[in-house]
Amino acid sequence: MNLEYLSKLLTEVKNGDLDVNIALDQLRDFTTKDLGYATVDNHREIRTGYPEVIYGQGKTPEQVAGIVEYMLTRDNNILATRVTEAMYARVSEICPDAVYNPTARTISIRKKELQVPPTYIAIITAGTSDLPVAEEAAITAEIFGNKVERVVDVGVAGIHRLYNRLDVIRGARVNVVVAGMEGALPSIVGGLVDKPVIAVPTSVGYGANFGGLSALLGMLTSCASGTSVVNIDNGFGAGFLASMINRL
C-alpha cells in the first residue's frame, strides 16, 4: 500500500467507479497483515517512503516464501536480505521473476519501475573480500530506484588504485565505503570528497580484527568530517541510508 495506490482507490470511490464495499475490502489489511509467524507492515511506505524489507536470517524457506507470496499482492518492489539458496528455490516456485544474488545473499523482485534520480551512489570496497556486504548495499540501493557505481578493491594497501577512480567517487551524491581489517578507507575517502560518506565495517580480518570491531571503532573515531558509520556487515543499512540521501 502506497500513497499512489490509496489516492487512486479514493478517487475511484469519489467518482462512483468503485463500490464502497469493494474499496473497504481492499483496505481490510490497510496497516498490517498477520500471517501467524510474521506481521507484514503494509503502512510502512506511506509513513517512511520505503516498503518493508524481509530479513531472511533465522526464518525458514517456507516462512520467507509465505511473506513474499503475500507481498506479491501489493504494488511494491520486494527485497529479502540474508537469504539462502534454499529460500530462493522456494520463492522461485511462486515467483519465477525473483532474482537471486548469491554474493549479496539477496532476493529481489521488481513489480514497478521507479523514477531514478540523475545522481548516483558510489559503493567502494577496500578489498574483494568485502564484496558480500558491498553488494548487499548496492542491491538495496538499486531496488529502491537508484543508479549505483561500483568501485572495487581500492584499499589502503595499494592506495594508488583509489586515485585512479577519483572521478567516479567525487561525482557521486553519496559514497558508501566498505572495509574490514583496520577500516581505514572511509577516512581517506572522507578527506577527498565534498559529499557524505557512509562507512561500513566488515568482519573481514584476522583475530585482532575481533569480528569487525576494530574496523568499527576505527571508523567511529575517524577524523574525516562528514563520515557516518553503520553496524558491522550492515550493507542493507548503508544502502538504505544512501538511497534516502540520494533521493532527497
Sequence and secondary structure as in RCSB ss.txt:
>XXXX:A:sequence
MNLEYLSKLLTEVKNGDLDVNIALDQLRDFTTKDLGYATVDNHREIRTGYPEVIYGQGKTPEQVAGIVEYMLTRD
NNILATRVTEAMYARVSEICPDAVYNPTARTISIRKKELQVPPTYIAIITAGTSDLPVAEEAAITAEIFGNKVER
VVDVGVAGIHRLYNRLDVIRGARVNVVVAGMEGALPSIVGGLVDKPVIAVPTSVGYGANFGGLSALLGMLTSCAS
GTSVVNIDNGFGAGFLASMINRL
>XXXX:A:secstr
  HHHHHHHHHHHHTTSS HHHHHHHTTTSSEEE SS EEETTHHHHHSS   EE TTS HHHHHHHHHHHTTSS
S EEEES  HHHHHHHHHH TT EEETTTTEEEE  S     SSEEEEEESSGGGHHHHHHHHHHHHHTT EEEE
E S  GGGTHHHHTTHHHHHHSSEEEEEE TT  HHHHHHTT SS EEEEE S S GGGGGGHHHHHHHHT   T
TEEE  TT HHHHHHHHHHHHT 
